Amino acid sequence: MFVSTRGRYALQVMLDLAMQHEEDGYTPMKDVAERQGISLKYLEKILPVLVKNELITGVHGKSGGYKLTRTPAEYPVGEILRLTEGDLAPVTCLEYGKEPCTKSACCQTYPMWNKLNGMINGYLDSITVEDLLEGRC
């Protein structure tokens, strides 16, 4: 499992928007980019994934921007990372949607990889954006 800048930046965007969550209105992405030290151009590649999957909502125009669609406690970190990274499996034979490995029944390492995959996903799904904001992990 490798988390790229795409996944890390998506998480930073979600955290930044969560800090603004209590305020009414939308947060301009240029403000998020500036606060987080991320290129606005790069964020423009990440935002459509978050909007399409309804993690955030956006409005164009003078008072436009983005905001969360749920409370920070309702966003598991694993969900955000799977959306932006595609999969968190430690080995290709466990990637979601792949054909089952023909050797899994006799593979001596499969049970270990499968357990690690469960641990990774379970751990990341047990942490929410709210937990990160409050330093609980």
N, C-alpha and C positions, 0 to 999 in steps of 0.2 A: 504494500500500500504506500502510495506516495501522494501527498496533498500538494498540488501545484499552487502557484500564486493566484490562479483563478479561484480556487476554493478558499484560500486564506483571505483574499480580498472580498469575496462574497460575504464571508463571515464578518469582516470588519464593517462592511456596509450595513449589515443587519444589526450589528451592535450600535453603530452610530445612529441609525434610525430608531432603535429602541431607546436610546438616551433622549431622543426628541419625542418619544411616543406620547407622553402625557400632554404635550402641547398640541393645540388644534392646528390644523393646516398641514401643508406639505413642506418637505425639506428639499431645497434645490440641490441637485447632485453636485454642482460645482462647490457647494459648501462642504459636502461630505468628502469630496476629493481633496479639498484643501486641508480639512481637519485631519484626514487619515494619511495624507501624503501619497495619494494614489493618482495616477494620470486619469484625467476625465475621459480621455479617449479609451483607455482600458476599461473603465467602469461602464462605458457605453456598450461594451461587448458582454458584460455580465448581467446588466439590468434586465434585458429582455427575457432571460431564463427565469429570473426571480418574478417578473411580472406575469409571464406565461403560466407559471405554476402557482400563481396567486399568493405568493409570499409577501409581495408588496404591490401597491397600486400607484399609478403615476398619472399626473395631470400636466398637460402642456400649457404654456402661456405665462403671463407675467407673474402670477402668484402660484405657479405650478411647482412641481417637484414630486417627491415620492414619500410614501409612508407605509407602515406595517399594516397588514390586513387582520392581524391577530395580536394578542398580548405577547410580550416577550417570553412569558412562561410557556406559551404554546408552540414554540419553535425548537424542536430538538436539533442539536448541532449536526447529527447524522443526516437529517433530512436535507439540510442546506448543502452539506458536502456531497451527498449522493447526487443532488441536482446539478451541481457544478463540476464534479469530478467524473460522474458516470457510474462508478462503482468503487467500493472500498475493499474489495476482495484482495487478500494477500497473494493469491495465485490465480492464473487465468482459468483454471478448471472450476473455480467457484464463482466466477463472474455471473451476475444475474442475466438470465435470458440465453445463456450459452447452452449448447447441447451437453448433456451429462457426459463426463469423461468415461470412455469405455473401460478404463483401467481402475476406476474408483473402487470397485468391489474387491480388487486384489492389491490395491496400492497401499503400501505400508505407511506412507506419510499422509494419506488423505484424511484420516481422522484428526491428526494434529492440525492440518491446515483448516479443516472445517471448524474445529473448536476455536482456533485463533480468529477466524472470520466472525464467528458468533460473538466472541469477546470484543472485538473491535467495534462491530455494529452495535452491540448491546451497550458498551461504554459510551459511545458517541450519541446514542439515542437517549441515554440517561441524563445527559447534560443539556440544559436549555440555554437560550440566549440570556434569559433572566439570571441563571446561575453564573454565567460569565460576567455579567454586569456587577453582580454582587460578590464576585470572587469566591464562589463556593466550590471550586473544583481543584 
